[in-house]
Amino acid sequence: MGEDVAMKFTSIGYRHLISNPTWYNPLKKRKGAGVSHIDLTISKGEIIGLVGTNGAGKTTLLRMISGILPLEHGEVTSNGKTLDIDALRSLVGFMPEQVRWSSQQTIHQTMTEFAHLRGCSIQSALDILNVVGLKNRMDSTLDALSQGMRQRLSLGIALLGTPSVLVLDEPFNGMDPVAIDAFKRLLRSLARKGISIIISSHHLAELDHLIDTIALLHRGQMLAHGTTDALQASLGFEQMTEILSDKEIEASLLETMNVLEHVQTDHEHRYVIESGQPDLLETLIANNHRITTWRVVPPTLIELLCAATGMDRASIGMDVEQSSMIPLRTIGGEEE
């Protein structure tokens, strides 16, 4: 990841208008949910994972970064120059959450049409097909494409015009594990070429070994942005230990442990506990536990998001935020 700044957003915000009729003005609207006072610096060649619960404002923020939604306040700069909406759009490629590619038109014809719209040469569009791995399928119709190939086509169109920043909204949706792995390798190769990438995804496990930094968004506000180690330190995370045992740990021992997770299968019990109990392994062995795994594990993105928001694992994936846009907890400060 390079240290040069590709783009910097300072105190940007946007609120969606929602219906608020009165008897004398049935078309009246008021400001609803959105994002507020977001600061985000994007380095060249950096892959950022945008993480948040349902309704946190991820798609709204991505559309602002892409120039689809206007900045109601704040500014964006690149190379020290303030960008207007047209300049922002020329530097950012946007891949929406889902594009319904469906017709008898071929990939070649589709790329040609979008190249004209983007003001690119046909040759550059065909070169991009090679980059995203669709060169040998350019005569295939859109109806014949798998979900993975449809996502590659969407990425190829986002790459038209050689953008310096790529914005991907839920790019792994509908893709099988093999396609996801291939897509991740493609994204890493683009980052190595200096393209900055922002990914919003509900597949948090897939982001763990892909992204360079994490941006935690909650109720329309950015709680933190940094590396996993930096966020772990900011949130006061203790190390965790994963234990795989052939049987359930006794209740008397569980009372002395802070168990963060317990999963039972037909053949074993998996525990994740807070580290710092040096005698526990010896005690388990003395109690005739067969321990197949004992290792220190870093926090996952889910744990980081739980710690930043104050929510628990059971509800973090089910929560849908309200329009108040006030975080439950801020890093380095008290709840407001």
NUFI-944187 format. One line per 10 residues: number of its first residue (from 1); their letters; for each residue z, y, x of C-alpha. Coordinates in nm, 4 decimals. Each point is the difference from the previous one (the first is absolute). Layout:
N
NUM> A> Z/Y/X  ... .
This chain:
336
1> MGEDVAMKFT> 0.0000/0.0000/0.0000  -0.0972/0.3361/0.1403  0.2262/0.2993/0.0245  -0.2663/0.2559/-0.1063  0.0393/0.1329/-0.3530  -0.2930/-0.0735/-0.2297  0.1338/0.1877/-0.3014  0.3224/0.1698/-0.1069  0.1193/0.0621/-0.3558  0.2765/0.2557/-0.0472 .
11> SIGYRHLISN> 0.2071/0.0341/-0.3172  -0.2806/-0.1163/-0.2306  0.0541/-0.0700/-0.3669  -0.1698/-0.0730/-0.3291  0.1382/-0.0558/-0.3518  -0.1983/-0.1715/-0.2747  -0.0282/0.1823/-0.3314  0.1226/-0.1935/-0.3024  -0.0180/0.0748/-0.3693  0.2849/0.2142/-0.1409 .
21> PTWYNPLKKR> -0.1211/0.1159/-0.3427  0.1799/0.2474/-0.2218  -0.0721/0.0901/-0.3618  -0.1655/0.3259/0.1052  -0.1775/-0.1439/0.3089  -0.0940/-0.3672/-0.0450  -0.1948/0.0023/0.3307  0.2911/0.1236/0.2095  0.0644/-0.1863/0.3237  0.2786/-0.0075/0.2538 .
31> KGAGVSHIDL> 0.0348/-0.1239/0.3534  0.1050/-0.3634/0.0320  0.0240/-0.2495/0.2810  -0.1696/0.0510/0.3338  0.0964/0.0670/0.3612  0.1883/0.2944/0.1451  0.0374/0.1580/0.3457  -0.1501/-0.2881/0.1966  -0.0208/0.0346/0.3792  -0.2195/-0.2569/0.1738 .
41> TISKGEIIGL> -0.1501/-0.0021/0.3481  -0.2778/-0.2523/0.0666  -0.0741/-0.0955/0.3608  -0.3419/-0.1135/0.1167  -0.0381/-0.3767/-0.0172  0.3273/-0.0402/-0.1907  0.0408/-0.2407/-0.2919  0.2561/0.1323/-0.2495  0.1458/-0.2155/-0.2758  0.0824/0.2048/-0.3105 .
51> VGTNGAGKTT> 0.2824/-0.1836/-0.1743  0.1702/0.0785/-0.3280  0.0955/-0.1457/-0.3371  -0.2277/0.0063/-0.3025  -0.0493/0.3595/-0.1096  0.1283/0.1491/0.3265  -0.3150/0.2128/0.0350  -0.1956/-0.2026/0.2561  -0.3390/0.0242/-0.1714  0.0513/0.3698/-0.0717 .
61> LLRMISGILP> 0.0778/0.0669/0.3666  -0.2997/-0.2025/0.1193  -0.2310/0.1926/-0.2315  0.1374/0.3282/0.1327  -0.0533/-0.1121/0.3590  -0.3567/-0.0958/-0.0941  -0.0762/0.3328/-0.1689  -0.0400/-0.1539/-0.3441  0.3016/0.1882/-0.1363  0.0615/0.3615/0.1046 .
71> LEHGEVTSNG> 0.3018/0.1161/0.1983  0.2046/0.2122/-0.2402  0.2029/0.1152/0.2981  0.0158/-0.0657/0.3717  -0.2815/-0.0327/0.2520  -0.1893/-0.2507/0.2115  -0.1125/0.0638/0.3574  -0.2140/-0.1809/0.2559  -0.0395/0.1108/0.3624  0.2034/0.3086/-0.0836 .
81> KTLDIDALRS> -0.2334/0.1111/-0.2793  0.0917/0.0185/-0.3684  -0.2280/-0.2167/-0.2143  -0.1268/0.0893/-0.3447  -0.0733/-0.2700/-0.2560  -0.3639/-0.0472/0.1074  0.0892/-0.0296/0.3690  0.2746/-0.2484/-0.0859  -0.2403/-0.2196/-0.1972  -0.2462/-0.0054/0.2899 .
91> LVGFMPEQVR> 0.2653/-0.1365/0.2376  0.1564/-0.2626/-0.2288  -0.1451/-0.3239/-0.1332  0.1643/-0.1299/-0.3177  0.0089/-0.3606/-0.1188  0.1372/-0.0112/-0.3573  0.2210/-0.2779/-0.1292  -0.2754/-0.1768/-0.1865  -0.3754/0.0478/-0.0259  -0.1778/-0.2145/-0.2568 .
101> WSSQQTIHQT> -0.3122/-0.0858/0.1988  -0.2140/-0.1732/-0.2622  -0.3797/0.0087/-0.0274  -0.3165/-0.1621/0.1328  -0.0274/0.2790/0.2561  0.0278/-0.1190/0.3597  0.2483/0.1105/0.2652  -0.2890/0.1635/0.1884  -0.1019/0.2052/-0.3051  0.3599/0.0987/-0.0712 .
111> MTEFAHLRGC> 0.0654/0.1187/0.3549  -0.3280/0.1922/-0.0010  0.0937/0.1857/-0.3187  0.3439/0.0936/0.1303  -0.1490/0.1026/0.3370  -0.2191/0.2520/-0.1837  0.3010/0.1317/-0.1922  0.2030/0.0324/0.3194  -0.2866/0.1594/0.1931  -0.0227/-0.2872/0.2504 .
121> SIQSALDILN> -0.3009/-0.1717/0.1504  -0.1043/-0.3400/-0.1322  0.0338/-0.1455/0.3481  0.3641/0.1121/0.0266  0.0723/-0.1689/-0.3350  -0.1561/-0.3253/0.1250  0.2015/0.0268/0.3216  0.3158/0.0228/-0.2089  -0.0947/-0.3225/-0.1788  0.0084/-0.1655/0.3401 .
131> VVGLKNRMDS> 0.3445/0.1500/0.0692  0.1502/-0.1335/-0.3245  -0.1668/-0.3406/0.0362  -0.2584/0.0281/-0.2797  -0.3183/0.0311/0.2049  -0.1077/-0.3559/-0.0772  0.0747/0.0492/-0.3720  -0.1804/0.3296/-0.0528  -0.2529/-0.1623/-0.2362  0.2724/-0.1584/-0.2142 .
141> TLDALSQGMR> 0.0499/0.1444/-0.3465  0.3292/0.1603/-0.0938  0.0587/-0.2680/-0.2648  -0.0102/-0.2683/0.2704  0.2738/0.1500/0.2180  0.3476/-0.1475/0.0429  0.3015/0.2280/-0.0337  0.0330/0.0196/0.3786  -0.3636/0.1072/0.0357  0.0407/0.2574/-0.2779 .
151> QRLSLGIALL> 0.2927/0.1507/0.1911  -0.2082/0.0047/0.3191  -0.2746/0.1833/-0.1866  0.2513/0.2565/-0.1269  0.1252/0.0450/0.3559  -0.3559/0.0389/0.1278  -0.0701/0.2774/-0.2488  0.3258/0.1711/0.0993  -0.1227/-0.0079/0.3626  -0.3211/0.1893/-0.0795 .
161> GTPSVLVLDE> -0.0077/0.3345/0.1778  0.2202/-0.1247/0.2877  0.3349/0.1217/-0.1418  0.2901/0.0549/0.2371  0.2512/-0.1230/-0.2614  -0.0324/-0.2993/-0.2322  0.2100/-0.0152/-0.3175  0.0349/-0.3442/-0.1595  0.1681/-0.0427/-0.3387  0.1179/-0.3611/-0.0497 .
171> PFNGMDPVAI> -0.2825/-0.1512/0.2111  0.1377/-0.3566/-0.0169  -0.0077/-0.0301/-0.3797  -0.1605/-0.3227/-0.1145  -0.0665/-0.1277/0.3509  0.0996/-0.3470/0.1176  0.2063/-0.0430/0.3208  -0.3060/-0.0799/0.2141  -0.1834/0.3118/-0.1207  0.3111/0.2126/0.0524 .
181> DAFKRLLRSL> 0.0323/-0.1217/0.3594  -0.3663/0.0791/0.0722  0.0342/0.3426/-0.1644  0.3078/0.0794/0.2109  -0.1886/-0.0861/0.3187  -0.2786/0.2335/-0.1104  0.2477/0.2836/-0.0582  0.1561/-0.0492/0.3430  -0.3429/0.0190/0.1628  -0.0690/0.3288/-0.1803 .
191> ARKGISIIIS> 0.3352/0.1402/0.1150  -0.0810/-0.0933/0.3598  -0.3113/0.2168/-0.0337  0.2215/0.2990/-0.0817  -0.0233/0.0001/-0.3800  0.3315/0.0745/-0.1692  0.0822/-0.2188/-0.2995  0.2442/0.0473/-0.2877  0.0662/-0.3086/-0.2128  0.1862/-0.0162/-0.3278 .
201> SHHLAELDHL> 0.0822/-0.3564/-0.0967  0.2346/-0.2056/-0.2124  -0.0565/-0.2863/0.2452  0.2876/0.1165/0.2190  0.0055/-0.3239/0.1987  -0.3634/0.0563/0.0960  0.0796/0.3446/0.1403  0.2793/-0.1242/0.2264  -0.2263/-0.1006/0.2907  -0.2825/0.2454/-0.0653 .
211> IDTIALLHRG> 0.1374/0.3525/-0.0109  0.1253/0.2227/0.2820  0.2238/0.2225/-0.2120  0.1489/-0.0050/-0.3488  0.0080/0.2856/-0.2487  0.2646/-0.0540/-0.2694  -0.0830/0.1769/-0.3265  0.2446/0.0165/-0.2886  -0.0144/0.2049/-0.3209  -0.2738/0.2189/0.1391 .
221> QMLAHGTTDA> 0.1788/0.0862/0.3241  -0.0375/-0.1286/0.3539  0.3313/-0.1503/0.1074  -0.1055/-0.0883/0.3537  -0.2967/-0.0675/0.2263  0.0214/-0.1799/0.3317  -0.0021/-0.3330/0.1795  0.2051/-0.2912/-0.1275  0.2462/0.0441/0.2879  0.0407/0.3720/-0.0691 .
231> LQASLGFEQM> 0.0585/-0.0536/-0.3716  0.2368/-0.2854/0.0729  0.2085/0.2311/0.2182  -0.0127/0.2843/-0.2546  0.1150/-0.2259/-0.2799  0.2817/-0.1514/0.2060  -0.1379/-0.3517/-0.0269  0.2003/-0.2815/0.1509  -0.1823/-0.2979/0.1466  -0.0489/-0.2924/-0.2354 .
241> TEILSDKEIE> 0.0124/-0.3735/0.0649  -0.2115/-0.2618/-0.1759  0.1621/-0.3417/-0.0455  -0.1666/-0.3186/-0.1259  0.2517/-0.2706/-0.0893  -0.0328/-0.3405/-0.1631  0.2733/0.0800/-0.2511  0.1718/0.2915/-0.1706  0.2579/0.1931/0.1993  0.3556/-0.0401/-0.1248 .
251> ASLLETMNVL> 0.1395/0.2713/-0.2277  0.2890/0.0688/0.2377  -0.2486/0.0861/0.2758  -0.2270/0.2001/-0.2283  0.2920/0.2303/-0.0795  0.0125/0.1023/0.3667  -0.3747/0.0670/0.0215  -0.2200/0.2776/-0.1339  -0.2808/-0.2089/-0.1474  -0.3135/0.2078/-0.0532 .
261> EHVQTDHEHR> -0.2182/-0.2811/-0.1272  0.0391/-0.3638/-0.1008  -0.2950/-0.2242/-0.0916  0.0473/-0.3652/-0.0899  -0.2757/-0.2626/0.0186  0.0040/-0.3776/-0.0457  0.0714/-0.0616/0.3679  0.1835/0.3035/0.1374  0.1830/0.3262/-0.0562  -0.1218/0.3235/0.1558 .
271> YVIESGQPDL> 0.2513/0.2789/0.0586  -0.0516/0.3485/0.1381  0.3290/0.1570/0.1032  0.1157/0.3020/0.1945  0.0374/-0.0929/0.3660  0.3186/0.0306/0.1994  0.1765/-0.3318/-0.0689  -0.0095/-0.1846/0.3357  0.2184/-0.2906/-0.1158  -0.1954/-0.0753/-0.3181 .
281> LETLIANNHR> -0.2505/-0.2416/0.1551  0.2793/-0.2023/0.1611  0.1866/-0.0115/-0.3320  -0.3070/-0.1177/-0.1936  -0.0667/-0.2790/0.2487  0.3660/-0.1059/-0.0163  -0.0414/-0.0191/-0.3805  -0.2906/-0.2439/0.0454  -0.2792/0.2461/-0.0776  -0.3353/-0.0845/0.1547 .
291> ITTWRVVPPT> -0.1348/0.3394/0.1107  -0.3799/0.0004/0.0546  -0.0412/0.3767/0.0475  0.2328/0.2677/0.1335  -0.1703/0.3236/0.0981  0.0436/0.3743/-0.0081  -0.2574/0.1621/-0.2303  -0.1042/0.3648/-0.0384  0.0162/0.1635/-0.3438  -0.3080/-0.0400/-0.2174 .
301> LIELLCAATG> -0.1702/0.2904/-0.1742  0.1799/-0.1017/-0.3184  0.3385/0.0354/0.1696  -0.0956/0.3381/0.1464  -0.1119/0.1220/-0.3408  0.3196/-0.1298/-0.1617  0.2128/0.1769/0.2606  -0.1923/0.3264/-0.0351  0.0157/0.0061/-0.3806  0.3405/-0.1608/-0.0548 .
311> MDRASIGMDV> -0.1574/-0.2637/-0.2253  0.0476/-0.3760/0.0319  -0.2624/-0.2671/0.0668  0.0087/-0.1290/-0.3577  -0.1087/0.3316/-0.1510  -0.2040/0.1629/0.2776  -0.3265/-0.1607/-0.1114  0.0618/0.0549/-0.3716  0.1030/0.3655/0.0059  -0.2300/0.2559/-0.1591 .
321> EQSSMIPLRT> 0.1011/0.3519/0.0909  0.0541/0.2848/-0.2413  -0.1478/0.3468/0.0388  0.3185/0.1599/0.1354  -0.1224/-0.0685/0.3552  0.3510/0.0105/0.1475  0.0710/-0.2736/0.2575  0.3113/-0.2101/-0.0338  0.0736/0.0462/0.3666  -0.1435/0.1950/0.2901 .
331> IGGEEE> 0.0128/-0.0972/0.3634  0.2310/0.2289/0.1938  0.1404/0.1689/-0.3095  0.1949/-0.0512/-0.3181  -0.1357/-0.0806/-0.3407  -0.0937/0.3097/-0.1978 .
